[in-house]
Amino acid sequence: MKKPSSPLQLLPIAVVVALALAAGAYGWTHLRATGPGPGFVSGNGRIEATEIDIATKSPGRVLDILVGEGDLVSANQPLAHMQMQSLEAQRDEARARQRQAVTGVASAEAQVAMRESDAAAAQAAVAAREADLDNAQRRLARSTDLSRDGAASQQELDDDRARARSATAAVAAARAQLAAAQSAIAAARSQVGSAHAAVVAGDATVARIQTEIDDGTLVAPRAGRVQYRVAQPGEVLGAGGKVLNLVDLSEVNMGFFVPETVAGRLAVGSEVHLVLDAAPQYVIPAKVSYVAATAQFTPKTVETASERQKLMFKVKAQIDRDLLRRHLQQVKTGLPGVAWLKLDPQAEWPAELAVKVPQ
């Protein structure tokens, strides 16, 4: 049996282990990479973009969906259609009523012309009856003089008086008919106004229903990429039911957190360089577009240089839009990376953080 090693025999091994640990500690403390220098600070984050839900305005059944997940779409591009048969029937009915209202306007205007003609005839009748009355009154005056002189009989005088009274009544009747004709003109003109109002109401109804039909075609409010198809053709959705989810690729940023000591030195528009884990060979230029006004406790997913740092400020760095447009196919949200900020305006970006973008 082999004898166990004595403490003196184990001493050289312990010395070697101690020296190795000391060398490792020295290398970690003095030889590890210190980053680009004290004028720079970094934060871990992920690529973010504005998400847009394409939803129905009114309840209905999905007729078709024209795009698939991952497709790039342009602004105002049709994405899906809802079934609109019921609204189309309502629109046709409203159009028929609109045409009926237009016909009603013509009929009402014809009634006005007729009533004006009646009023003109009544005015002529008044003039004729007034002429008869004047003639009857003159004859009565002569008969009265002749009867006083004995040249005319009492019967003739009575007949002339009756004719004068009859002419007076005829004038009153003609004037009443004229007043009635003028009232009929006013009533006909009010019907014309009502008919015009019905036409306007019909136009508004048709326009409203047509707008609802147009809303049945779901279009992209802006350019982006389809993330998800939430619904499928044939599904019945309520008002506001989601059909698709888009990502707006024109405004892509990285959201990350910095300590409160750094947030106070940042300004909107400050230069930021982004390095993505998926493509570390590139350094993407960006600018600070948002700095939170209030601090929050450090999220669990954020790694900080000091465990004592509890309060952090969220920062967003907006990637250049021209660069995004040139590389829309490569833009992916959710990618993790590191955002580097230059706090010292006099500092120069080191070579490893100089801008390098895909050609």
C-alpha positions as CSV (number, residue, x, y, z in Angstrom):
1,M,0.0,0.0,0.0
2,K,1.2,3.5,-1.0
3,K,2.0,5.8,2.0
4,P,0.1,9.1,2.2
5,S,2.0,12.3,1.3
6,S,3.4,14.3,4.2
7,P,2.6,18.0,4.7
8,L,6.1,18.9,3.6
9,Q,5.6,17.0,0.3
10,L,2.3,19.0,-0.3
11,L,3.9,22.4,0.3
12,P,5.3,22.9,-3.2
13,I,1.9,22.2,-4.7
14,A,0.1,24.7,-2.4
15,V,2.7,27.4,-3.3
16,V,2.1,26.8,-7.0
17,V,-1.7,27.1,-6.6
18,A,-1.3,30.3,-4.6
19,L,1.0,31.8,-7.2
20,A,-1.5,30.9,-9.9
21,L,-4.4,32.5,-8.0
22,A,-2.4,35.6,-7.4
23,A,-1.4,35.8,-11.1
24,G,-5.1,35.4,-12.1
25,A,-6.2,38.1,-9.7
26,Y,-3.5,40.5,-11.0
27,G,-4.5,39.8,-14.6
28,W,-8.2,40.4,-13.8
29,T,-7.5,43.6,-11.9
30,H,-4.8,45.1,-14.2
31,L,-4.8,43.4,-17.5
32,R,-8.6,43.0,-18.3
33,A,-10.1,45.3,-20.9
34,T,-11.2,48.6,-19.4
35,G,-13.4,49.6,-22.3
36,P,-12.9,52.8,-24.3
37,G,-12.2,55.0,-21.3
38,P,-13.8,57.1,-18.6
39,G,-15.4,59.5,-21.2
40,F,-17.8,56.7,-22.3
41,V,-20.6,54.7,-20.7
42,S,-22.6,51.8,-21.9
43,G,-25.9,50.2,-21.3
44,N,-27.5,46.9,-22.3
45,G,-30.7,47.0,-24.2
46,R,-32.8,45.6,-27.0
47,I,-34.0,46.9,-30.4
48,E,-37.5,48.3,-30.2
49,A,-40.0,49.6,-32.7
50,T,-43.5,51.0,-32.6
51,E,-46.1,48.3,-32.9
52,I,-49.4,49.0,-34.6
53,D,-52.6,46.9,-34.3
54,I,-54.6,46.7,-37.5
55,A,-58.2,46.3,-36.2
56,T,-61.8,46.5,-37.4
57,K,-63.8,49.7,-36.8
58,S,-67.1,47.9,-36.9
59,P,-68.1,44.3,-36.0
60,G,-68.1,41.8,-38.9
61,R,-66.6,38.8,-40.6
62,V,-63.1,38.8,-42.1
63,L,-63.4,38.3,-45.8
64,D,-59.7,37.9,-46.7
65,I,-56.2,38.8,-45.6
66,L,-53.9,39.9,-48.3
67,V,-50.5,39.7,-46.5
68,G,-48.6,37.1,-44.5
69,E,-46.3,37.3,-41.5
70,G,-43.0,38.8,-42.3
71,D,-44.2,40.8,-45.3
72,L,-43.0,44.3,-45.8
73,V,-45.9,46.7,-46.5
74,S,-46.1,50.3,-47.6
75,A,-48.3,53.1,-46.3
76,N,-52.0,52.9,-47.4
77,Q,-51.5,49.4,-48.8
78,P,-54.7,47.3,-48.5
79,L,-54.1,44.5,-45.9
80,A,-57.5,42.8,-45.4
81,H,-61.2,43.1,-46.2
82,M,-64.3,42.7,-44.1
83,Q,-67.6,41.5,-45.5
84,M,-69.8,44.5,-46.2
85,Q,-72.9,43.0,-47.9
86,S,-75.3,44.5,-45.2
87,L,-73.8,48.0,-45.5
88,E,-73.8,47.8,-49.2
89,A,-77.5,47.1,-49.1
90,Q,-78.1,50.0,-46.8
91,R,-76.1,52.2,-49.1
92,D,-78.3,51.2,-52.1
93,E,-81.4,51.9,-50.1
94,A,-80.0,55.3,-49.0
95,R,-79.2,56.1,-52.7
96,A,-82.8,55.3,-53.7
97,R,-84.2,57.6,-51.0
98,Q,-81.7,60.2,-52.1
99,R,-83.1,60.0,-55.7
100,Q,-86.6,60.2,-54.3
101,A,-85.7,63.3,-52.4
102,V,-84.3,64.9,-55.6
103,T,-87.6,64.1,-57.4
104,G,-89.4,65.7,-54.4
105,V,-87.5,68.9,-55.0
106,A,-88.7,69.1,-58.6
107,S,-92.3,68.3,-57.6
108,A,-92.2,71.0,-54.9
109,E,-90.8,73.6,-57.2
110,A,-93.6,72.7,-59.7
111,Q,-96.2,73.2,-57.0
112,V,-94.7,76.7,-56.3
113,A,-95.1,77.6,-60.0
114,M,-98.7,76.4,-59.9
115,R,-99.5,78.3,-56.8
116,E,-97.9,81.5,-58.3
117,S,-100.1,81.0,-61.4
118,D,-103.2,80.7,-59.2
119,A,-102.2,83.9,-57.3
120,A,-101.8,85.8,-60.6
121,A,-105.3,84.6,-61.7
122,A,-106.7,85.7,-58.4
123,Q,-105.0,89.1,-58.7
124,A,-106.7,89.5,-62.1
125,A,-110.1,88.5,-60.7
126,V,-109.7,91.1,-57.9
127,A,-109.0,93.7,-60.6
128,A,-112.1,92.6,-62.6
129,R,-114.4,92.6,-59.5
130,E,-113.1,96.0,-58.4
131,A,-113.9,97.3,-61.9
132,D,-117.5,95.9,-61.7
133,L,-117.9,97.5,-58.2
134,D,-116.8,100.9,-59.6
135,N,-119.3,100.6,-62.4
136,A,-122.1,99.5,-60.1
137,Q,-121.4,102.4,-57.7
138,R,-121.4,104.9,-60.5
139,R,-124.8,103.5,-61.9
140,L,-126.2,103.6,-58.4
141,A,-125.2,107.2,-58.1
142,R,-127.0,108.1,-61.3
143,S,-130.1,106.1,-60.4
144,T,-130.2,107.9,-57.1
145,D,-130.2,111.3,-58.8
146,L,-132.7,110.3,-61.4
147,S,-135.0,108.8,-58.8
148,R,-134.9,112.0,-56.8
149,D,-135.9,114.0,-59.9
150,G,-138.6,111.4,-60.7
151,A,-136.9,110.4,-63.9
152,A,-136.3,106.8,-62.7
153,S,-138.5,104.4,-60.9
154,Q,-137.9,103.1,-57.4
155,Q,-137.4,99.6,-58.8
156,E,-134.5,100.7,-61.0
157,L,-132.9,102.3,-58.0
158,D,-133.3,99.1,-55.9
159,D,-131.8,97.0,-58.7
160,D,-128.8,99.3,-58.9
161,R,-128.3,99.1,-55.1
162,A,-128.4,95.3,-55.3
163,R,-125.9,95.3,-58.1
164,A,-123.5,97.6,-56.1
165,R,-123.8,95.3,-53.0
166,S,-123.2,92.2,-55.2
167,A,-120.1,93.8,-56.7
168,T,-118.7,94.7,-53.3
169,A,-119.2,91.1,-52.1
170,A,-117.5,89.9,-55.3
171,V,-114.5,92.1,-54.7
172,A,-114.2,90.7,-51.1
173,A,-114.4,87.1,-52.4
174,A,-111.7,87.8,-55.1
175,R,-109.4,89.3,-52.5
176,A,-109.9,86.3,-50.2
177,Q,-109.0,84.0,-53.1
178,L,-105.9,86.1,-53.7
179,A,-104.8,85.8,-50.1
180,A,-105.4,82.0,-50.2
181,A,-103.3,81.7,-53.3
182,Q,-100.5,83.7,-51.7
183,S,-100.6,81.4,-48.6
184,A,-100.4,78.4,-50.9
185,I,-97.3,79.9,-52.5
186,A,-95.6,80.2,-49.0
187,A,-96.6,76.6,-48.2
188,A,-95.2,75.3,-51.5
189,R,-92.0,77.2,-51.0
190,S,-91.6,75.6,-47.5
191,Q,-92.0,72.2,-49.1
192,V,-89.2,73.1,-51.5
193,G,-87.0,73.8,-48.5
194,S,-88.0,70.5,-46.9
195,A,-87.3,68.7,-50.1
196,H,-83.8,70.3,-50.4
197,A,-83.1,69.3,-46.8
198,A,-84.1,65.7,-47.6
199,V,-81.6,65.7,-50.4
200,V,-78.8,66.9,-48.1
201,A,-79.8,64.3,-45.5
202,G,-79.8,61.6,-48.2
203,D,-76.3,62.7,-49.4
204,A,-75.0,62.6,-45.8
205,T,-76.5,59.2,-45.2
206,V,-74.9,57.8,-48.4
207,A,-71.6,59.3,-47.5
208,R,-71.7,57.9,-44.0
209,I,-72.5,54.4,-45.1
210,Q,-69.8,54.6,-47.9
211,T,-67.3,55.6,-45.3
212,E,-68.2,52.6,-43.2
213,I,-67.8,50.4,-46.3
214,D,-64.4,52.0,-47.0
215,D,-63.4,51.3,-43.5
216,G,-64.0,47.6,-44.3
217,T,-60.8,47.7,-46.3
218,L,-58.0,47.6,-43.7
219,V,-55.0,49.5,-44.9
220,A,-51.5,50.1,-43.4
221,P,-51.3,53.5,-41.7
222,R,-47.6,53.5,-42.4
223,A,-44.8,51.4,-43.9
224,G,-43.7,48.4,-41.8
225,R,-43.5,44.7,-41.4
226,V,-46.3,42.3,-40.6
227,Q,-45.5,40.6,-37.3
228,Y,-48.6,38.5,-36.6
229,R,-51.8,37.4,-38.3
230,V,-54.1,37.6,-35.3
231,A,-57.3,36.6,-37.1
232,Q,-58.1,34.4,-40.1
233,P,-60.6,34.7,-43.0
234,G,-64.1,33.7,-41.9
235,E,-63.7,34.8,-38.3
236,V,-66.3,37.1,-36.8
237,L,-64.8,40.0,-34.9
238,G,-66.3,42.6,-32.7
239,A,-65.6,46.3,-33.0
240,G,-61.9,46.9,-32.5
241,G,-61.1,43.2,-33.2
242,K,-57.4,42.8,-34.1
243,V,-56.6,41.3,-37.5
244,L,-52.9,42.0,-37.9
245,N,-50.0,43.4,-36.0
246,L,-47.4,45.6,-37.7
247,V,-44.0,46.9,-36.7
248,D,-43.2,50.5,-37.9
249,L,-39.6,50.2,-39.2
250,S,-39.2,53.9,-39.9
251,E,-38.7,54.5,-36.1
252,V,-36.4,51.9,-34.6
253,N,-34.6,52.5,-31.4
254,M,-32.7,50.7,-28.7
255,G,-34.1,51.1,-25.2
256,F,-31.6,50.8,-22.4
257,F,-31.0,52.1,-18.9
258,V,-28.3,54.3,-17.4
259,P,-27.7,55.3,-13.8
260,E,-28.9,58.6,-12.4
261,T,-25.3,60.0,-12.4
262,V,-25.2,59.5,-16.2
263,A,-28.8,60.5,-17.0
264,G,-28.2,64.1,-15.8
265,R,-25.4,64.5,-18.4
266,L,-27.4,63.2,-21.4
267,A,-29.3,65.5,-23.8
268,V,-31.7,64.6,-26.6
269,G,-29.6,64.4,-29.8
270,S,-26.5,63.0,-28.1
271,E,-24.4,60.6,-30.2
272,V,-24.8,56.9,-29.5
273,H,-23.1,53.9,-31.1
274,L,-24.9,50.6,-31.0
275,V,-23.3,47.1,-31.1
276,L,-25.7,44.2,-31.6
277,D,-25.0,40.8,-30.2
278,A,-26.1,39.2,-33.5
279,A,-23.7,41.4,-35.6
280,P,-20.8,42.5,-33.4
281,Q,-18.8,43.4,-36.5
282,Y,-21.0,46.4,-37.1
283,V,-21.3,49.7,-35.1
284,I,-24.6,51.4,-35.8
285,P,-25.0,55.2,-35.4
286,A,-27.9,56.5,-33.4
287,K,-29.0,59.6,-31.4
288,V,-30.6,59.9,-28.1
289,S,-34.3,60.6,-28.7
290,Y,-35.7,60.1,-25.2
291,V,-34.5,60.4,-21.7
292,A,-37.0,59.4,-18.9
293,A,-38.0,62.3,-16.6
294,T,-38.2,60.0,-13.6
295,A,-36.1,57.2,-12.3
296,Q,-37.2,53.6,-11.7
297,F,-35.8,50.7,-9.9
298,T,-33.2,48.7,-11.9
299,P,-35.0,46.1,-14.0
300,K,-33.8,42.5,-13.4
301,T,-32.7,42.2,-17.0
302,V,-30.3,45.1,-16.8
303,E,-26.8,44.5,-15.7
304,T,-25.2,47.3,-13.8
305,A,-21.6,48.0,-13.0
306,S,-22.5,48.4,-9.3
307,E,-24.9,46.3,-7.3
308,R,-25.5,49.4,-5.2
309,Q,-27.0,51.3,-8.1
310,K,-30.7,50.9,-7.6
311,L,-32.3,53.7,-9.6
312,M,-32.0,53.9,-13.4
313,F,-33.3,56.1,-16.1
314,K,-34.6,54.7,-19.4
315,V,-33.0,56.1,-22.5
316,K,-34.0,55.5,-26.2
317,A,-31.5,55.9,-29.0
318,Q,-33.1,56.5,-32.4
319,I,-31.4,54.8,-35.4
320,D,-30.9,56.9,-38.5
321,R,-33.9,56.6,-40.8
322,D,-32.0,56.6,-44.0
323,L,-29.9,53.7,-42.8
324,L,-33.1,51.9,-41.8
325,R,-34.6,52.4,-45.3
326,R,-31.6,51.0,-46.9
327,H,-31.7,47.8,-44.8
328,L,-35.3,47.2,-44.1
329,Q,-35.0,43.4,-44.7
330,Q,-32.3,43.1,-42.0
331,V,-34.1,45.1,-39.3
332,K,-35.3,42.9,-36.5
333,T,-36.9,43.9,-33.2
334,G,-35.9,42.3,-29.9
335,L,-32.3,41.9,-30.7
336,P,-30.1,42.5,-27.7
337,G,-27.0,44.7,-27.8
338,V,-25.0,47.4,-26.1
339,A,-25.4,51.1,-26.5
340,W,-22.3,53.2,-26.0
341,L,-22.6,56.9,-25.2
342,K,-19.9,59.5,-25.2
343,L,-20.1,61.7,-22.2
344,D,-16.9,63.7,-22.8
345,P,-17.4,65.8,-26.0
346,Q,-13.6,66.1,-26.4
347,A,-13.1,62.3,-26.4
348,E,-12.6,60.4,-29.6
349,W,-14.4,57.2,-30.5
350,P,-11.9,54.3,-30.3
351,A,-11.4,52.3,-33.5
352,E,-13.4,49.4,-32.2
353,L,-16.5,51.7,-31.7
354,A,-16.1,53.6,-35.0
355,V,-19.2,53.5,-37.2
356,K,-19.3,50.4,-39.4
357,V,-22.5,49.7,-41.2
358,P,-23.4,47.1,-43.8
359,Q,-23.0,48.2,-47.4
